[in-house]
Amino acid sequence: MQTFEGVVVKTTGNIITVQTGKERILCRIKGSFRIKDINSTNPVAVGDYVKYYFENDDALITELLDRKNYIVRKSKKLSKQVHILASNIDHAYLVATPVLPRTSTGFIDRFLATAEAYSIKASIIFTKADIYDKDILNYVNELKNLYSGIGYSVYVVSSHVSDSLSPLKAQLKDKINLFTGHSGVGKSSLINVLIPGLNLKVTPISEQHLTGKHSTTFAEMHQLPEGGFIIDTPGIREFGTYDFNKNDVTHYFPEFFRLLPHCKFNNCIHVNESGCAVLAALEHGEVSPSRYHNYLSILNNEDIFR
């Protein structure tokens, strides 16, 4: 039996599109492959390298090759399982908006903590900058200063202002980049500008609820003209963290982790311990209250996503 190797570039239910060279093959997962101990709603994700073979007219995926990394979020409906957003990623970007719809700091911090947990570099892209008024711009600049001060790259862009995209384009080049975020944040519009001619469907936000509608309904990898790829994912309503050990959560907040050696106890989780350097920094305004609040929320496994 002759087998072939390729990369998963699109997933739509039971149909997995695998690219081998310049050819794209529509595959299904072989039945026995489904019963392997993979605790996720999708055992194969965009970015995976797989082996497949042909049986009559069907292409069947038989093996998942080793992953460099992957990033997950908790499945709300099946809370004991996770959904793999993508695998073999060089950089993950949260596409966010301060309004229409609002991306909360709780959502941002869960995304960043998850990227830290899976050792994936992460950044934030604030879109729709052309519609910010003075107050919103001030708020976005506050968030930019907060997260860039921690060490994350933050981009403030508009799909209608090409010059605003130049720094982002330089970082995307020759990398496998994941884009994720709420529906309606302008992710598809942004990707359409970054990849001219792609023409992803763009859907306006709901005027009644001020939330986005799903224009992307499945994950897909698109090639950038300058080199590299963007993995586009469907808009997500919540970003639930999964299976975090309480003693590890501080590792996923870089500014807390840097203070850990100065805590009295080396297993300090920064809640009510004496001699805690993080609590002292919080009291002196050296740690963001919103970051600390969201840290406690993750620590307590609270399902507050928005």
SULQUIUR-V90332 format. One record per backbone hydrogen bond with DSSP energy under -1.0 kcal/mol. NH is the residue of the N-H (numbers start at 1). CO is the residue of the C=O. If there is no record, write none. Layout:
BEGIN
NH/CO
NH/CO
END
This chain:
BEGIN
4/52
6/50
7/19
8/48
9/17
10/17
11/219
12/15
15/12
16/27
17/10
18/25
19/7
20/23
23/20
25/18
27/16
28/59
30/61
33/30
36/33
38/36
40/38
41/82
47/8
48/45
50/6
51/63
52/4
53/60
55/58
58/55
60/53
61/28
62/51
63/51
65/49
71/86
73/83
74/240
75/81
81/78
83/73
85/71
87/46
88/69
90/176
91/176
92/121
93/178
94/123
95/180
96/125
103/97
108/104
109/105
110/106
111/107
112/108
113/109
114/110
115/111
116/112
117/113
118/114
119/116
120/115
123/92
124/153
125/94
126/155
127/96
129/157
131/128
132/129
137/133
138/134
139/135
140/136
141/137
142/138
143/139
144/140
145/141
146/142
147/143
148/144
149/145
150/146
151/147
152/147
155/124
157/126
161/158
164/161
165/162
166/163
169/165
170/166
171/167
172/168
173/169
174/227
175/172
177/229
178/91
179/231
180/93
185/182
190/186
191/187
192/188
193/189
194/190
195/191
198/195
206/211
210/206
220/232
221/9
222/230
224/228
227/224
229/175
230/222
231/177
232/220
233/179
236/181
248/245
249/245
251/248
252/249
253/250
256/253
257/253
258/254
260/256
262/259
263/260
264/275
268/265
280/276
281/277
282/278
283/279
284/280
285/282
286/281
292/288
293/289
294/290
295/291
296/292
297/293
298/294
299/295
300/296
301/298
302/297
304/302
END
